[in-house]
Amino acid sequence: MTAIVPFLDIAAGNRELHLELDAAYARVIQSGWFILGSEVSTFEREFAAYCGAEHCIGVGNGLDALHLILRALDIGPGDEVLVPSNTFIATWLAVTHAGATPVPVEPLAATHNIDPARIEAAITPRTRAIMPVHLYGQPADMAPITQIAAKHGLKVIEDAAQAHGATYLGKRTGTLGDAAAFSFYPGKNLGALGDGGAVVTNDSTLADRVRDLSNYGSRQKYVHDSAGYNTRLDELQAAFLRAKLSVLDDWNARRNVVAEHYFKRLTGADVVLPAVIDAARPVWHLYVVRTRKRERVMRVLAEAGIGVQIHYPIPPGRSAAYAETSAAKVDCPLADTLSREVMSLPIGPHLTIEQVDLVCEALLAALDAA
Ligand SMILES: *Cc1c(COP(=O)(O)O)cnc(C)c1O
């Protein structure tokens, strides 16, 4: 059956912005310039300013953004990077692609974000960086993380792919570590109409290295200083993203209204609701609840036409991709439990309160029946 309440209605966002998106398309088509032009450089300035950072470098996607940061920091074979045990696999893959080893750290059960109290036990002489993920749109608890990093001489790389505009102690993600990676995959809070990503940092040397690596290791055409990659944000996507950036705060605020309504309707129900730490202002990329009755509840919700999803059903360390690696041997019982119990309810800037009520009524009935 078709969804009465879709998990996320991207087309509704495009309809709302169609004049701006059409104008962006027309500008780029008429310019005849598609790679590394004024749309990209302008978007980079605008997004850096939005984050409150010095530099933004547009790249091809979020995975490449993470990978290029590691490469620019010379993190590679023989090095270890601490990653959450319960993230999207891209966080781990970036480390693997750089030739380094991902070392999982378990989350706080309440927030699902990396547990600062478990970080030091995972540090070895080979550890080079901590890569916290601002999972589901809530900033990780960055103050203790950066403190531990400073004490051990480690870099902090934010995976901000789900947290455009979220703040921690009043500072936006992208400015909370040494460098941050963003994804502009269409379903993200700031989404392009295709793939896209960015590196954000206050470190000029790092920014230059990322920029070179993203464009064939070259600053001057046909002069190649390093064995770089081709992973660039293109002009069309940058133009679309400029239109989307102008409404990001408004759309994040609308997500927040949805989240507030879920809290209001679901508090007291037999389901674990998201916990938010005092220092954080999340942007609700996802609204994730926990229940041991997930399979039955999801079946009932699907029958009622409610789009629910699981983020994520298999922890990276349990996936076939990591089966033969040292990371798979690290026990992560909390990641295992979360992967069995989490369920993401519909959320987005175009969900109506009537739709949120439908979700809540269907969920409450499903929980009772299960
Ligand atoms: C989406 C996502 C990425 C990867 O972004 P892509 O643009 O799809 O490569 C990385 N980390 C997290 C946590 C994500 O959600």
The ligand as an SDF file (V2000), in Angstrom:
LIG
                    3D

 15 15  0  0  0  0  0  0  0  0999 V2000
   25.1770   10.0320    4.7930 C   0  0  0  0  0  0  0  0  0  0  0  0
   26.2900    9.7680    5.7330 C   0  0  0  0  0  0  0  0  0  0  0  0
   27.6330    9.7020    5.3100 C   0  0  0  0  0  0  0  0  0  0  0  0
   28.0460    9.6300    3.8720 C   0  0  0  0  0  0  0  0  0  0  0  0
   27.5600   10.5810    3.0330 O   0  0  0  0  0  0  0  0  0  0  0  0
   27.4510   10.3020    1.4530 P   0  0  0  0  0  0  0  0  0  0  0  0
   27.2550   11.6560    0.8950 O   0  0  0  0  0  0  0  0  0  0  0  0
   26.3130    9.3820    1.2490 O   0  0  0  0  0  0  0  0  0  0  0  0
   28.7510    9.7010    1.0150 O   0  0  0  0  0  0  0  0  0  0  0  0
   28.6130    9.5840    6.2600 C   0  0  0  0  0  0  0  0  0  0  0  0
   28.3220    9.4930    7.5610 N   0  0  0  0  0  0  0  0  0  0  0  0
   27.0560    9.5210    8.0100 C   0  0  0  0  0  0  0  0  0  0  0  0
   26.8110    9.4270    9.4860 C   0  0  0  0  0  0  0  0  0  0  0  0
   25.9980    9.6410    7.1150 C   0  0  0  0  0  0  0  0  0  0  0  0
   24.7400    9.6390    7.5810 O   0  0  0  0  0  0  0  0  0  0  0  0
  1  2  1  0
  2  3  1  0
  2 14  2  0
  3  4  1  0
  3 10  2  0
  4  5  1  0
  5  6  1  0
  6  7  2  0
  6  8  1  0
  6  9  1  0
 10 11  1  0
 11 12  2  0
 12 13  1  0
 12 14  1  0
 14 15  1  0
M  END
$$$$
